Amino acid sequence: MSGNKLRIAAFGDLLVRGNMITTAKLPDTDRYSFEPLLEPIAPILRDADLSIGNLEVTLAGRESSYMRRNPKTRYPEFNCPDEFAAALAHSGVDVLTTANNHCMDRGEAGLVRTLRILNKHRIAHTGTYASKAGAAKPLILERNGIRIGILSYTRGTNSLPVPKPWMVNRIHLPSMLRDLKNLVRVTDLPIVCIHAGPEYSHKPTGEQRRLVRMLLQHGARLVLGSHPHVVQPAYFPSPGHFAVYSMGSLLSTRLKKNPSTLAGVILQIEIEKAPNRRVRISDVHAVPTWVRSPEQTKSGTYQVVPIQAALERPEEITDGEERALMQRLYQQTLDVLNLKRRSPASAVQA
């Protein structure tokens, strides 16, 4: 098939919190460096024509403590220093979805400031909006002659009020299908990102499955899921359509004492557009990732690493217990995704 080609690197949640922020602080300054956190995976992101993930923290400005708990709901509320956006841009991140259950953690002002900081670092974004006019305009990018449209929606905002309904895209199927219909008309590759599903479960719910099927049936070519903080299966019904229910967390500290919350995946998705404008997904390759703790890294900070590449360097992973855990979670990630590097026609059904 001759025509235009595109490689997308898709990943899950960026949940930079607690000690991950503390260890990024430069000594005797009020500045932070998050580049070491991302350094091992930066080549993968930079090599892609388009990299996309979910930002699950706000960029609401300096605070003495970047995490707090809502006194009414008891949900944690996250914020992160601005330097994180600079590190993401430096590491090759092109697009961030911002519609998620933590987007209102610092209220309207925090949401608006987050978008302003992303704009400053030339990271495209969608899902939350600073203006009604912005909310009405979908994110459309062009790479290698392929027009890509991206939509982003969240199930909720942790019971936090949204002062203006257009500020946050919510999962409401009629609205989503209307947005998608408009996007299909003007793009080659409509992508829908959904932030939903049970946390810490490797199994998507019936509701997730039905939603994904409806989106694919109405014109979405890729559906990318986040929120569960662990990996969930992929769904590859045809050469022209692909979905993954959850890519886990690319960045996170361990949640609920569950090591699977430190294991995510970067999906390298190969797209081809024929001269007749027909788009197909020619390959999907999984790169399982693992977040190492400061005690285990030479940099003394957290680091997210591609598991297979890290395991091939025995001088880097010297702790036998960590190595065994990484090997187990590498295989678990591949088993849950169930891609098996097969062709779209033979890939797993939902």
C-alpha positions, 0 to 999 in steps of 0.5 A: 500500500503506497501513500502517507504513513504515520506513527502514533505513540499513545500512553496513559495517565501522568499522575505526578504526585507526592514523593515524585515531586519532592525528589524532582526538587533541585537542592537549595532552590525553588526549582524542579527538574522532571527531565530525569523522570522521563529520560528513558522513554523520551526517545520513543516519544520523540521518534513518533510523529504524534505522541499523546497521553492524559494529564491527570494533574493540574498546573495551578502554580506554586504551593507548599504542598501539591497534594491535598484531600477534599474535606467533603469527598475525601478524594485526593486533589493534585497539582504539579510544578510548571516545570513538569510541562517543560519536561513533557515538551522536552521529552517529545509529548505533542498532545495531552488530553485534560478531561479527567476526574482531577481536572477541577482539583484547583477549581476554575482558575487552576483549570484555566492556568493549566491550559495556559502553561501547556500553551506556553510549552506548545503542547496541544490539548483537548477535553477542558477549555478556557473559553466557550469558543475554544470548547466549540473548536475540535483539536485537529492536527496534520502529520505527514498529510494525514488530518487527525482529529482528537476528542476527549471526555471524562466520566466525572470530576470527583464530585467537584462542580464545573462552573460552566458546563462547556469547560469540561467534556463529559461522557454523554453518548449523544453529545459524543456522537454529535461531536464525532459526526462533525469530526469525521467529516473533516479528518482522516483519523478521528481519535476519541479519548475516554477517561472511565472504567473501574480503578485497579481492575484489568477487566473493562465493564460492559458499559466501557465495551458498549461505549467503545463499540458505539464510538467505533461504529460511528466513525472513530478510528482510534479509541484510547482509554485511561483512568483505571491506573492499570492496563486493560485489553485492546480491541482490534475489530478491523484494519481500520479500527483500534481501541484500548480500554486502558493504557495504565499509568505512564507515571505514578507512585504505587497506588493501593500497594498494587505493583500493577499501578507502576506498570503501563504501556506505550502503544506504537500505532502505525497508520497508513493512508492510501491515495484514495484517502482510506486509512488503515492501522497497519501495526500496533506494537506494545512497549510495557513500562515500569516506574522505578523508585529513587532508591533503585535509579542512578539519578536518585529520582523516579524514572519510567523505563521501557521494561524490555530494554531495561532488563537487557542491561543487567548492570542497571537492574541489579536488584533481583526482586525488582528484576523478577517483578519487572519480568512478571509485570512485562508479561502480565501487560502483554497478556492483558492487552492480548495483542500478540503482535498479530495482524488486525484481522486476527486480533482479539475481539472485545 
